[in-house]
Amino acid sequence: MSDSFDRAPGAGRGRSRGLFLGRGGGGPEGGGFPNGAGPAERSQHQSPPPPPQPKAPGFLQPPPLRQPRTAPPPGAQSEAPAGSARPPRPGALPEQTKPQRAPPSSQDKIPQQNSESAMAKPQVVVAPVLMSKLSANAPEFYPSGYSSNYTESYEDGCEDYPTLSEYVQDFLNHLTEQPGSFETEIEQFAETLNGWVTTDDALQELVELIYQQATSIPNFSYMGARLCNYLSHHLTISPQSGNFRQLLLQRCRTEYEAKDQAAKGDEVTRKRFHAFVLFLGELYLNLEIKGTNGQVTRADILQVGLRELLNALFSNPMDDNLICAVKLLKLTGSVLEDTWKEKGKTDMEEIIQRIENVVLDANCSRDVKQMLLKLVELRSSNWGRVHATSTYREATPENDPNYFMNEPTFYTSDGVPFTAADPDYQEKYQELLEREDFFPDYEENGTDLSGAGDPYLDDIDDEMDPEIEEAYEKFCLESERKRKQ
């Protein structure tokens, strides 16, 4: 029986079999200690453990992994003990030795030197450091489309732009993205152009850039018309070929002369033609011409051009042509009709009649016909314009359709409603006054004025129930307390 207790617990187990080969730990004479030494001798002669032996040939051992660059040299690793088995404490009997795997509560009793030698140091792999090209002295970065720097660049003038086209195109793109900056930056832009545009070619290039921007971007047609109006009054250059407004009208005339072919062309051609038509409508509303007496008028040549463009659109009743005509009339219809009426012309009536013929005869879609009918309805309501009504003292049922709008509504004995706008209002109202005699003893609030007691009303007790009265008093006190808070 003593042979079964000669070896230390845990010695010779499969988990640490390779660690104790050749160390005398498996024989009965050794008692689990190297060279058969006892516990007392172990405490005095602590010889370094031999290097680990390879595992039994029955187990397949994978090839060793490559050592990381930051791993310690092989010599440093061989100094650490191969196993994690702790020696028993001095003075302990072989039978009382602890197993190799001790609970966590016993780890604090291990000597410092043994714990440091038994614990494996973690190997930290340091990633390679990449050299950054960023610099604190680099210029400030601005993403594409950043707009806070626009004002500074325009105030500095065109020094940073190599050509006129780049400077103008940059400003046009800026107005497209931020149309609200027109009022604050247009003056500096015009001053810069006065110092740069000094030749006929430069002025022609400026006109072409603005025209292309206004006709290629739908949302820029209104802003382009305002820009053209401002430059026509503030550009000082006036060469023999014509000033800015004259060159702009010549460019528009070139596109206008091809209106019949453009209205019949393919989809791309018609789309470009529609953009020109809408830009010309904006130009007619925004381009101001100052007369010799200082009065401001619109360009009559644009009015004539818009009339001919409408004829070209209605002569080719395609859906997109009709939609463009509707947009143009919604934009300029009221101004055109007022101008034609002042000159005694009936052009608007002719256009409305042509629209009705298109609705009846043309093979357009149902939605487009609805748009045309809505346009006719808009024109019948004076293009949606509401004139201010006269004052209340001057208002009469004849000149104010809303005269009886706020009048009360009464009901006859048969329940038929009537107002002051009815012809027989006086008779019905007199009948209503006579009906008040049915209740001679009561005021409007129901107070009894007859003096004689009603047997039904006399039975009603005006005093409150004690419980209700108490609840009402609590309610009043609570309301007063909350009000003071």
Backbone torsions as a table, in degrees:
resi	resn	phi	psi	omega
1	MET	NA	-29.5	-179.6
2	SER	-68.3	-22.7	180.0
3	ASP	-69.6	-31.1	-178.5
4	SER	-73.9	-13.9	179.4
5	PHE	-108.9	6.4	-176.7
6	ASP	-74.3	-29.4	-177.5
7	ARG	-94.1	152.5	-179.2
8	ALA	-69.4	146.6	177.3
9	PRO	-61.1	135.7	-179.8
10	GLY	90.3	-15.4	179.2
11	ALA	-72.9	136.8	178.2
12	GLY	83.3	3.6	176.7
13	ARG	-71.2	162.5	-177.9
14	GLY	-65.2	-26.8	-175.5
15	ARG	-68.3	-35.7	-178.7
16	SER	-121.5	30.2	-178.0
17	ARG	-63.7	-42.4	-178.1
18	GLY	-72.1	-14.7	-176.2
19	LEU	-87.6	-22.3	-174.6
20	PHE	-110.0	8.3	178.2
21	LEU	-67.1	132.7	177.4
22	GLY	77.1	13.2	-177.2
23	ARG	-112.8	4.9	178.6
24	GLY	74.7	9.9	-177.8
25	GLY	-78.1	-19.0	-176.2
26	GLY	-92.4	-14.2	-177.6
27	GLY	-85.7	157.8	-179.5
28	PRO	-73.0	-21.4	-178.5
29	GLU	-77.4	-30.6	-174.8
30	GLY	-74.5	-27.6	-178.4
31	GLY	65.1	21.8	177.7
32	GLY	87.4	8.5	-178.7
33	PHE	-118.6	152.6	179.3
34	PRO	-64.8	140.4	176.8
35	ASN	60.5	24.2	177.8
36	GLY	66.1	21.8	-178.3
37	ALA	-78.4	146.7	178.4
38	GLY	-83.5	-179.5	-178.9
39	PRO	-64.2	-38.9	-179.7
40	ALA	-66.8	-43.9	178.0
41	GLU	-65.8	-31.9	179.0
42	ARG	-63.5	-37.4	-179.5
43	SER	-71.6	-25.0	-179.3
44	GLN	-92.7	-34.8	-176.8
45	HIS	-117.8	90.2	177.1
46	GLN	-100.5	86.5	179.2
47	SER	-79.8	148.4	179.5
48	PRO	-63.4	140.5	-179.0
49	PRO	-68.9	149.7	178.7
50	PRO	-69.2	162.3	178.1
51	PRO	-62.4	152.8	-177.6
52	PRO	-64.3	143.4	178.3
53	GLN	-93.5	153.5	177.4
54	PRO	-66.2	156.6	-179.0
55	LYS	-71.7	167.7	179.9
56	ALA	-60.3	148.5	-177.1
57	PRO	-66.2	-11.7	-179.4
58	GLY	-71.8	-19.1	-179.1
59	PHE	-99.8	134.3	178.7
60	LEU	-82.5	124.8	-178.9
61	GLN	-101.6	125.2	-179.5
62	PRO	-69.2	158.7	179.8
63	PRO	-64.6	146.6	-178.4
64	PRO	-65.8	145.5	178.6
65	LEU	-78.2	154.5	179.0
66	ARG	-70.3	134.3	-180.0
67	GLN	-68.1	134.3	176.6
68	PRO	-67.3	163.9	-176.2
69	ARG	-65.9	-30.8	-176.9
70	THR	-92.2	3.1	-179.1
71	ALA	-70.8	150.6	177.7
72	PRO	-68.9	161.2	-178.9
73	PRO	-65.3	157.7	-177.7
74	PRO	-58.0	-32.7	-179.2
75	GLY	-64.1	-35.4	179.9
76	ALA	-70.2	-32.1	179.8
77	GLN	-71.8	-31.1	-178.0
78	SER	-72.7	-16.2	179.0
79	GLU	-72.8	-26.4	-180.0
80	ALA	-76.2	148.4	178.6
81	PRO	-66.4	147.0	-176.3
82	ALA	-73.8	-33.4	-177.8
83	GLY	-105.1	168.4	177.2
84	SER	-103.5	11.8	-179.4
85	ALA	-74.8	133.9	-179.5
86	ARG	-95.0	140.5	175.8
87	PRO	-71.0	152.2	179.1
88	PRO	-69.4	159.3	179.2
89	ARG	-67.8	150.4	179.6
90	PRO	-62.1	139.2	178.7
91	GLY	87.4	-2.9	-179.9
92	ALA	-85.5	143.9	178.9
93	LEU	-75.9	157.9	178.9
94	PRO	-60.9	-34.9	-178.6
95	GLU	-71.1	-20.6	-175.7
96	GLN	-98.8	5.9	179.4
97	THR	-67.7	144.9	-178.5
98	LYS	-78.2	154.5	174.9
99	PRO	-67.3	166.7	-175.0
100	GLN	-64.4	-33.3	-179.0
101	ARG	-100.6	99.2	-176.4
102	ALA	-89.2	153.4	176.3
103	PRO	-68.5	161.4	-177.7
104	PRO	-61.7	-24.8	-176.6
105	SER	-71.7	-19.8	-178.5
106	SER	-93.8	-2.2	-177.8
107	GLN	-72.4	-25.5	-179.6
108	ASP	-74.6	-10.3	177.9
109	LYS	-91.5	-3.3	-178.1
110	ILE	-76.9	138.4	177.6
111	PRO	-60.7	154.0	-176.5
112	GLN	-63.7	-40.5	-176.6
113	GLN	-67.7	-36.5	179.8
114	ASN	-71.6	-39.2	-179.6
115	SER	-65.7	-36.9	179.4
116	GLU	-69.3	-34.3	179.6
117	SER	-79.2	-25.9	-177.2
118	ALA	-84.5	-31.4	-177.4
119	MET	-77.7	134.4	178.9
120	ALA	-84.4	131.6	179.7
121	LYS	-75.7	133.0	179.2
122	PRO	-69.7	142.7	179.8
123	GLN	-97.8	116.7	-177.9
124	VAL	-97.7	123.7	178.4
125	VAL	-95.8	119.2	-178.9
126	VAL	-91.7	124.3	179.7
127	ALA	-70.2	150.1	179.0
128	PRO	-67.2	140.3	-177.9
129	VAL	-86.3	125.7	177.9
130	LEU	-91.9	135.8	179.7
131	MET	-77.8	122.0	-178.4
132	SER	-85.8	145.2	177.2
133	LYS	-96.1	0.9	179.7
134	LEU	-73.8	150.4	-178.7
135	SER	-139.2	142.6	177.1
136	ALA	-69.9	-19.4	-180.0
137	ASN	-92.1	6.1	-179.8
138	ALA	-69.4	152.8	178.5
139	PRO	-66.3	157.8	-178.0
140	GLU	-65.8	137.2	-176.8
141	PHE	-91.3	136.0	175.6
142	TYR	-128.0	126.1	177.9
143	PRO	-69.5	162.9	179.0
144	SER	-66.4	136.4	-177.8
145	GLY	88.4	-0.6	178.1
146	TYR	-69.6	131.2	-166.3
147	SER	-111.2	-10.1	-176.5
148	SER	-69.0	-16.0	-178.2
149	ASN	-94.3	-1.4	-177.7
150	TYR	-64.9	-44.2	-176.2
151	THR	-61.9	-40.3	-179.9
152	GLU	-64.7	-40.5	-178.2
153	SER	-67.5	-37.8	180.0
154	TYR	-74.2	-32.5	177.1
155	GLU	-68.4	-29.7	177.2
156	ASP	-74.2	-8.9	-179.8
157	GLY	89.8	-156.0	-175.5
158	CYS	-105.7	26.5	-178.0
159	GLU	-67.5	-31.7	-177.5
160	ASP	-84.8	-1.0	-178.0
161	TYR	-110.6	128.3	-178.2
162	PRO	-73.4	-30.3	-176.7
163	THR	-129.9	162.9	178.4
164	LEU	-67.7	-39.3	-177.2
165	SER	-63.0	-38.6	179.7
166	GLU	-67.5	-40.2	179.3
167	TYR	-65.9	-45.5	-178.7
168	VAL	-68.0	-42.5	-179.4
169	GLN	-64.6	-37.3	177.4
170	ASP	-64.7	-41.1	178.6
171	PHE	-67.7	-38.1	178.4
172	LEU	-65.9	-40.9	176.5
173	ASN	-64.1	-36.8	177.9
174	HIS	-64.6	-41.9	176.9
175	LEU	-66.6	-32.5	177.5
176	THR	-65.0	-40.6	-179.3
177	GLU	-79.1	-36.1	-177.9
178	GLN	-131.8	79.3	-179.4
179	PRO	-66.0	-19.4	179.8
180	GLY	-69.2	-14.4	179.7
181	SER	-85.8	6.7	-176.9
182	PHE	-62.5	-46.1	-174.8
183	GLU	-66.2	-32.9	-174.5
184	THR	-87.7	-19.7	-172.9
185	GLU	-118.7	-8.5	-175.9
186	ILE	-69.8	-32.6	-178.7
187	GLU	-66.1	-45.1	178.4
188	GLN	-65.6	-35.8	178.0
189	PHE	-63.7	-43.1	179.4
190	ALA	-66.5	-38.3	177.9
191	GLU	-64.9	-38.5	177.8
192	THR	-65.4	-40.7	179.1
193	LEU	-66.0	-35.1	178.1
194	ASN	-63.6	-29.5	177.4
195	GLY	-85.8	-12.3	-176.7
196	TRP	-110.1	-44.0	-177.4
197	VAL	-81.5	99.1	-178.2
198	THR	-124.5	-0.7	-177.9
199	THR	-128.5	166.1	178.5
200	ASP	-65.0	-39.9	-179.1
201	ASP	-64.9	-39.7	178.8
202	ALA	-65.2	-38.1	178.6
203	LEU	-69.3	-39.2	176.5
204	GLN	-62.7	-40.1	178.4
205	GLU	-65.4	-38.8	178.4
206	LEU	-63.6	-44.1	179.5
207	VAL	-62.6	-42.7	-178.5
208	GLU	-65.7	-39.6	179.2
209	LEU	-63.6	-43.8	-179.7
210	ILE	-68.2	-39.5	-179.7
211	TYR	-64.8	-44.0	179.8
212	GLN	-64.7	-38.9	178.8
213	GLN	-66.9	-38.5	-177.1
214	ALA	-73.4	-27.6	-178.1
215	THR	-98.4	-16.8	179.7
216	SER	-93.2	-25.1	178.9
217	ILE	-114.2	113.0	-174.3
218	PRO	-60.0	-37.6	-176.4
219	ASN	-75.9	-4.5	-178.3
220	PHE	-99.9	1.3	-177.0
221	SER	-64.7	-43.4	179.0
222	TYR	-67.7	-45.6	179.8
223	MET	-65.9	-35.7	176.8
224	GLY	-65.1	-37.0	177.4
225	ALA	-66.9	-40.2	176.2
226	ARG	-64.3	-40.3	178.7
227	LEU	-63.9	-41.7	178.2
228	CYS	-63.9	-39.7	179.3
229	ASN	-64.6	-41.3	-179.1
230	TYR	-67.6	-44.7	-178.6
231	LEU	-68.4	-29.7	179.3
232	SER	-66.8	-20.6	179.4
233	HIS	-103.2	-14.4	-172.3
234	HIS	-120.6	-8.1	174.0
235	LEU	-81.4	127.6	-175.2
236	THR	-84.8	-20.0	-177.6
237	ILE	-70.6	135.6	178.6
238	SER	-145.1	78.6	-178.1
239	PRO	-73.4	179.1	-179.1
240	GLN	-69.1	-27.1	179.5
241	SER	-71.6	-15.9	178.6
242	GLY	129.3	156.2	178.6
243	ASN	-80.7	-171.1	-174.9
244	PHE	-63.3	-45.5	-178.4
245	ARG	-64.9	-39.7	179.9
246	GLN	-66.2	-42.0	177.6
247	LEU	-66.4	-35.3	177.7
248	LEU	-65.6	-43.4	178.7
249	LEU	-67.4	-33.8	175.2
250	GLN	-65.0	-38.8	178.2
251	ARG	-66.4	-39.3	177.2
252	CYS	-67.7	-33.4	179.0
253	ARG	-66.6	-35.0	177.9
254	THR	-60.2	-41.5	178.1
255	GLU	-75.6	-31.1	-178.6
256	TYR	-67.4	-35.7	-177.2
257	GLU	-67.3	-19.5	179.6
258	ALA	-101.8	28.1	-174.7
259	LYS	-68.9	-39.7	-177.2
260	ASP	-66.2	-43.6	178.5
261	GLN	-69.0	-36.1	-179.5
262	ALA	-68.5	-36.4	179.5
263	ALA	-68.5	-21.9	178.6
264	LYS	-101.1	-3.5	-173.7
265	GLY	-73.6	-168.8	-180.0
266	ASP	-74.8	-176.7	-174.1
267	GLU	-65.8	-39.9	-179.6
268	VAL	-66.2	-42.2	179.9
269	THR	-64.8	-41.9	179.6
270	ARG	-66.5	-37.4	178.9
271	LYS	-63.4	-41.3	177.0
272	ARG	-67.5	-35.6	178.6
273	PHE	-67.6	-38.7	178.9
274	HIS	-65.4	-38.8	177.0
275	ALA	-63.1	-37.2	177.0
276	PHE	-66.4	-40.6	-179.2
277	VAL	-62.0	-45.7	-179.5
278	LEU	-68.5	-35.2	176.4
279	PHE	-66.8	-37.1	177.7
280	LEU	-66.4	-34.9	175.5
281	GLY	-64.7	-43.6	175.9
282	GLU	-63.9	-36.8	179.3
283	LEU	-66.5	-35.8	178.6
284	TYR	-66.6	-34.9	-178.8
285	LEU	-80.3	-28.6	-171.6
286	ASN	-107.7	-21.3	-177.9
287	LEU	-79.3	115.9	-178.2
288	GLU	-103.2	137.7	178.6
289	ILE	-119.5	120.7	-179.7
290	LYS	-88.6	127.5	179.4
291	GLY	-82.9	-178.2	-179.5
292	THR	-67.5	-28.9	179.8
293	ASN	-88.9	6.6	-179.6
294	GLY	87.4	-0.6	179.6
295	GLN	-79.5	147.6	-176.8
296	VAL	-104.1	126.4	180.0
297	THR	-129.9	171.1	175.6
298	ARG	-97.4	162.2	-178.5
299	ALA	-75.6	116.8	179.9
300	ASP	-67.1	-28.7	-179.0
301	ILE	-66.0	-31.0	176.6
302	LEU	-71.7	-32.7	176.9
303	GLN	-64.3	-43.3	177.5
304	VAL	-65.8	-38.7	179.8
305	GLY	-65.6	-38.6	178.5
306	LEU	-65.4	-35.9	177.9
307	ARG	-64.2	-40.8	179.2
308	GLU	-72.0	-33.7	177.5
309	LEU	-66.9	-36.5	175.6
310	LEU	-63.9	-38.7	177.0
311	ASN	-63.1	-40.9	179.8
312	ALA	-65.9	-36.6	-179.9
313	LEU	-70.8	-43.1	-179.9
314	PHE	-74.2	-21.4	176.8
315	SER	-73.1	-19.5	176.9
316	ASN	-123.2	79.4	-169.7
317	PRO	-74.9	61.0	169.3
318	MET	-84.1	161.4	-175.9
319	ASP	-60.6	-46.4	-178.1
320	ASP	-68.9	-32.3	175.9
321	ASN	-66.7	-41.2	179.7
322	LEU	-68.8	-37.1	177.0
323	ILE	-64.0	-40.2	177.4
324	CYS	-63.8	-39.6	177.9
325	ALA	-64.3	-39.3	177.8
326	VAL	-63.5	-44.2	178.2
327	LYS	-61.6	-41.3	-179.9
328	LEU	-65.7	-40.6	-179.6
329	LEU	-72.0	-35.6	174.2
330	LYS	-63.4	-32.3	-178.5
331	LEU	-77.9	-44.9	-171.3
332	THR	-120.7	3.9	-173.3
333	GLY	-61.2	-45.4	-177.5
334	SER	-65.6	-41.1	180.0
335	VAL	-68.9	-41.7	179.4
336	LEU	-63.9	-42.4	-178.8
337	GLU	-66.6	-39.9	177.6
338	ASP	-63.3	-40.6	179.7
339	THR	-67.2	-41.6	179.7
340	TRP	-67.6	-34.8	177.9
341	LYS	-67.4	-36.7	177.6
342	GLU	-63.5	-31.5	179.3
343	LYS	-92.0	1.8	178.6
344	GLY	75.7	25.5	-179.6
345	LYS	-99.3	155.3	179.9
346	THR	-116.9	35.9	-177.1
347	ASP	-65.2	-35.4	-178.5
348	MET	-67.8	-38.0	176.8
349	GLU	-62.8	-38.1	178.0
350	GLU	-65.9	-38.5	179.1
351	ILE	-67.0	-42.0	179.4
352	ILE	-64.6	-39.3	177.8
353	GLN	-65.3	-36.3	178.1
354	ARG	-69.3	-34.9	176.9
355	ILE	-64.2	-42.8	179.0
356	GLU	-63.6	-36.5	176.8
357	ASN	-66.6	-37.0	178.5
358	VAL	-66.2	-38.9	179.6
359	VAL	-64.0	-35.4	-177.6
360	LEU	-81.8	-36.1	-169.3
361	ASP	-108.4	-34.5	-171.5
362	ALA	-71.8	151.3	179.3
363	ASN	-93.1	49.6	178.7
364	CYS	-89.5	168.9	-177.3
365	SER	-72.0	164.1	-178.8
366	ARG	-66.5	-36.4	179.7
367	ASP	-64.5	-39.2	179.0
368	VAL	-67.6	-37.8	176.2
369	LYS	-63.4	-38.3	176.6
370	GLN	-63.4	-39.2	177.2
371	MET	-62.8	-41.1	179.7
372	LEU	-66.2	-41.3	178.2
373	LEU	-65.5	-38.7	176.3
374	LYS	-64.3	-34.3	176.9
375	LEU	-65.9	-41.6	177.2
376	VAL	-62.8	-39.7	177.7
377	GLU	-66.2	-37.8	177.5
378	LEU	-63.8	-40.5	179.1
379	ARG	-68.0	-34.4	178.4
380	SER	-67.6	-22.7	176.8
381	SER	-95.5	26.3	178.5
382	ASN	60.9	41.8	176.7
383	TRP	57.8	31.2	176.5
384	GLY	76.3	7.1	-179.9
385	ARG	-83.1	134.6	179.8
386	VAL	-115.8	115.5	178.8
387	HIS	-81.1	145.6	179.8
388	ALA	-67.5	130.6	179.1
389	THR	-74.5	161.8	180.0
390	SER	-71.2	171.9	-178.6
391	THR	-66.9	168.9	-175.1
392	TYR	-66.4	-35.1	-177.9
393	ARG	-68.1	-33.5	-178.2
394	GLU	-88.6	-10.7	-177.5
395	ALA	-72.2	137.0	177.7
396	THR	-136.2	161.7	177.8
397	PRO	-60.3	-20.8	-178.0
398	GLU	-81.7	-36.1	-175.2
399	ASN	-104.6	-5.6	-178.5
400	ASP	-127.8	109.5	-179.1
401	PRO	-68.5	-18.0	179.9
402	ASN	-98.5	21.6	-175.6
403	TYR	-62.5	-41.9	-177.2
404	PHE	-98.1	16.8	-174.2
405	MET	-65.7	-41.6	-175.9
406	ASN	-96.0	11.0	178.7
407	GLU	-75.4	148.0	-180.0
408	PRO	-72.4	160.9	178.7
409	THR	-107.8	130.3	179.1
410	PHE	-112.9	167.9	-179.0
411	TYR	-132.0	138.1	177.6
412	THR	-77.7	-179.4	178.7
413	SER	-66.0	-22.6	177.5
414	ASP	-89.5	0.7	-179.5
415	GLY	84.7	14.7	-179.7
416	VAL	-87.5	124.8	-179.5
417	PRO	-74.8	150.5	175.3
418	PHE	-152.5	152.4	179.3
419	THR	-128.7	-178.0	-179.5
420	ALA	-69.4	-13.8	179.0
421	ALA	-79.9	-12.9	179.7
422	ASP	-72.5	144.5	-179.2
423	PRO	-63.2	-39.0	-178.8
424	ASP	-95.0	35.4	-178.0
425	TYR	-63.3	-40.3	-176.4
426	GLN	-64.3	-42.3	-179.5
427	GLU	-65.9	-44.7	-179.4
428	LYS	-66.3	-37.4	-179.2
429	TYR	-69.7	-36.3	176.4
430	GLN	-64.7	-39.8	176.4
431	GLU	-62.6	-35.5	178.3
432	LEU	-67.2	-37.5	177.8
433	LEU	-66.5	-36.4	178.9
434	GLU	-68.5	-28.1	178.8
435	ARG	-67.6	-17.0	178.8
436	GLU	-69.9	-16.1	177.9
437	ASP	-69.3	-15.0	177.7
438	PHE	-66.8	-19.3	-179.6
439	PHE	-126.7	66.2	-173.8
440	PRO	-75.7	-21.6	-171.3
441	ASP	-100.6	11.4	-177.2
442	TYR	-131.9	140.1	173.0
443	GLU	-83.7	-175.0	-177.6
444	GLU	-66.5	-30.4	-179.0
445	ASN	-87.1	4.6	175.9
446	GLY	89.6	11.2	-179.1
447	THR	-73.0	135.0	-178.9
448	ASP	-80.3	122.9	-179.9
449	LEU	-111.7	2.2	-175.0
450	SER	-75.8	-27.3	-178.7
451	GLY	89.2	-34.8	179.9
452	ALA	-79.1	136.3	-177.5
453	GLY	-75.7	139.6	174.5
454	ASP	-87.9	125.7	-177.7
455	PRO	-59.5	-30.9	-179.8
456	TYR	-74.8	-42.2	-179.1
457	LEU	-72.8	-28.4	179.9
458	ASP	-68.9	-24.6	180.0
459	ASP	-74.9	-13.7	-177.4
460	ILE	-82.6	123.8	179.9
461	ASP	-88.0	127.0	-178.7
462	ASP	-79.4	-15.2	-178.5
463	GLU	-77.6	145.2	-179.7
464	MET	-85.0	155.8	175.2
465	ASP	-65.4	143.7	-178.1
466	PRO	-56.0	-39.2	-180.0
467	GLU	-67.2	-41.2	178.7
468	ILE	-67.8	-38.5	179.5
469	GLU	-65.0	-39.7	178.1
470	GLU	-65.0	-42.0	178.6
471	ALA	-65.6	-36.0	179.2
472	TYR	-67.4	-39.2	178.4
473	GLU	-65.6	-39.9	176.5
474	LYS	-62.4	-39.1	178.9
475	PHE	-64.2	-42.1	179.4
476	CYS	-65.7	-41.2	178.9
477	LEU	-65.6	-41.5	178.5
478	GLU	-65.1	-39.5	178.4
479	SER	-65.2	-40.1	178.9
480	GLU	-66.2	-39.4	179.0
481	ARG	-64.9	-43.4	178.5
482	LYS	-65.6	-34.1	179.9
483	ARG	-67.7	-37.9	179.0
484	LYS	-70.8	-29.2	177.9
485	GLN	-69.1	NA	NA
